[in-house]
Amino acid sequence: MRSDLVFGAMANVSNPYLLSQLASKAARKLHKSGARMQDTTNDVLLRFSRSTPNGCGQALPQRPVVPFHSNETRRIVPHKSEVAPLPPVRQISNPLWEAARVLGA
């Protein structure tokens, strides 16, 4: 059953998303025309259960130390704000809008 193959492959690849990405890429590369894609996928999962697909036991044995913020000071760019003129308000020709404006005010 394929679920047994997936659980066997999860022993070497702990991240399910990574497993699906690696399995789909490997299945596309190893697929032969005329064969069923299901058989190729099963073969890939069987290979993953026997060995580590990414080539090493553990990609990152320790978490890398990366600073969250840089120590550089940011330059201040001067900006001069300008007042933009607004177009004049046009008269409303609909009497219902005029009545709503008068009642709302």
Sine and cosine of phi, psi and omega as CSV:
sin_phi,cos_phi,sin_psi,cos_psi,sin_omega,cos_omega
0.00,0.00,0.53,-0.85,-0.05,-1.00
-0.93,0.35,-0.50,0.86,0.00,-1.00
-0.89,0.45,-0.58,0.82,0.08,-1.00
-0.90,0.43,-0.62,0.78,0.02,-1.00
-0.92,0.38,-0.62,0.79,0.01,-1.00
-0.91,0.40,-0.71,0.71,0.02,-1.00
-0.91,0.42,-0.55,0.83,0.07,-1.00
-0.92,0.40,-0.63,0.78,0.02,-1.00
-0.95,0.32,-0.49,0.87,0.01,-1.00
-0.93,0.38,-0.25,0.97,0.06,-1.00
-0.93,0.37,-0.51,0.86,-0.01,-1.00
-0.98,-0.20,-0.38,0.92,0.05,-1.00
-0.83,-0.56,0.95,-0.32,-0.12,-0.99
-0.99,0.17,-0.37,0.93,-0.04,-1.00
-1.00,-0.04,0.89,-0.45,-0.04,-1.00
-0.89,0.46,-0.58,0.81,0.02,-1.00
-0.91,0.41,-0.69,0.73,0.04,-1.00
-0.90,0.44,-0.63,0.77,0.03,-1.00
-0.88,0.48,-0.70,0.72,-0.01,-1.00
-0.92,0.39,-0.61,0.79,0.03,-1.00
-0.91,0.41,-0.73,0.68,0.00,-1.00
-0.90,0.43,-0.66,0.75,-0.02,-1.00
-0.91,0.41,-0.66,0.75,-0.01,-1.00
-0.93,0.38,-0.64,0.77,0.03,-1.00
-0.92,0.39,-0.67,0.74,0.00,-1.00
-0.93,0.37,-0.61,0.79,0.00,-1.00
-0.91,0.41,-0.60,0.80,0.05,-1.00
-0.92,0.40,-0.62,0.78,-0.02,-1.00
-0.96,0.28,-0.59,0.81,-0.09,-1.00
-1.00,0.00,-0.13,0.99,-0.07,-1.00
-0.94,0.35,0.71,-0.71,0.06,-1.00
-0.94,-0.33,0.68,-0.73,0.01,-1.00
-0.90,0.44,0.62,-0.79,-0.05,-1.00
1.00,-0.09,-0.28,0.96,0.03,-1.00
-0.99,-0.14,0.37,-0.93,0.03,-1.00
-0.98,0.21,0.65,-0.76,0.01,-1.00
-0.92,0.40,-0.51,0.86,0.01,-1.00
-0.90,0.44,-0.64,0.77,0.02,-1.00
-0.92,0.38,-0.62,0.78,0.04,-1.00
-0.91,0.42,-0.66,0.75,0.02,-1.00
-0.90,0.43,-0.67,0.74,0.05,-1.00
-0.89,0.46,-0.65,0.76,0.03,-1.00
-0.90,0.45,-0.65,0.76,0.01,-1.00
-0.90,0.43,-0.71,0.70,0.00,-1.00
-0.91,0.42,-0.57,0.82,0.06,-1.00
-0.91,0.41,-0.66,0.75,0.05,-1.00
-0.90,0.44,-0.64,0.77,0.01,-1.00
-0.91,0.42,-0.54,0.84,0.00,-1.00
-0.96,0.28,-0.38,0.93,-0.02,-1.00
-1.00,0.02,-0.47,0.88,-0.02,-1.00
-0.55,-0.83,0.21,-0.98,0.00,-1.00
-0.98,0.18,0.86,-0.52,-0.09,-1.00
-0.95,0.31,-0.43,0.90,-0.03,-1.00
-1.00,-0.02,0.11,0.99,0.18,-0.98
1.00,0.01,-0.17,0.99,0.02,-1.00
-0.64,-0.77,0.37,-0.93,-0.05,-1.00
-0.91,0.42,-0.71,0.70,-0.02,-1.00
-0.58,-0.81,0.82,-0.58,-0.09,-1.00
-0.92,0.40,-0.75,0.66,-0.01,-1.00
-0.80,-0.61,0.98,-0.17,0.00,-1.00
-0.91,0.42,-0.51,0.86,0.04,-1.00
-0.77,-0.63,0.44,-0.90,0.04,-1.00
-0.95,0.32,0.72,-0.70,0.03,-1.00
-0.94,0.33,0.57,-0.82,0.01,-1.00
-1.00,-0.05,0.94,-0.35,-0.02,-1.00
-0.82,-0.58,0.80,-0.61,0.01,-1.00
-0.93,0.36,0.63,-0.77,0.01,-1.00
-0.96,0.26,-0.63,0.78,-0.03,-1.00
-0.85,-0.53,0.59,-0.80,0.05,-1.00
-0.98,0.19,0.39,-0.92,-0.01,-1.00
-1.00,0.02,0.03,1.00,-0.02,-1.00
-0.96,0.28,0.58,-0.82,0.10,-0.99
-1.00,0.02,0.62,-0.78,-0.01,-1.00
-1.00,0.05,0.62,-0.79,0.04,-1.00
-0.97,0.23,0.61,-0.80,0.04,-1.00
-1.00,-0.07,0.84,-0.55,0.01,-1.00
-0.99,-0.11,0.87,-0.49,-0.01,-1.00
-0.92,0.39,0.64,-0.77,0.00,-1.00
-0.71,-0.70,0.75,-0.67,0.02,-1.00
-0.95,-0.31,0.91,-0.42,-0.01,-1.00
-0.98,0.18,0.58,-0.82,0.00,-1.00
-0.86,-0.52,0.52,-0.85,0.04,-1.00
-1.00,0.02,0.83,-0.56,0.01,-1.00
-0.99,-0.12,0.79,-0.61,0.01,-1.00
-0.95,0.30,0.63,-0.78,0.04,-1.00
-1.00,-0.05,0.52,-0.85,0.03,-1.00
-0.93,0.36,0.43,-0.90,-0.01,-1.00
-0.92,0.39,0.47,-0.88,0.01,-1.00
-0.96,0.28,0.76,-0.65,0.00,-1.00
-1.00,-0.01,0.41,-0.91,-0.03,-1.00
-0.96,0.28,0.66,-0.75,0.01,-1.00
-1.00,0.07,0.82,-0.57,-0.06,-1.00
-1.00,-0.02,-0.20,0.98,-0.02,-1.00
-0.99,0.10,0.83,-0.55,-0.03,-1.00
-0.92,0.39,-0.48,0.88,0.03,-1.00
-0.92,0.39,-0.64,0.77,0.04,-1.00
-0.91,0.41,-0.62,0.78,0.00,-1.00
-0.91,0.43,-0.66,0.76,0.01,-1.00
-0.92,0.39,-0.63,0.77,0.03,-1.00
-0.91,0.42,-0.57,0.83,0.00,-1.00
-0.95,0.33,-0.64,0.77,-0.01,-1.00
-0.93,0.36,-0.67,0.74,-0.01,-1.00
-0.94,0.35,-0.56,0.83,-0.02,-1.00
-0.96,0.27,-0.39,0.92,-0.06,-1.00
-1.00,0.05,0.00,0.00,0.00,0.00
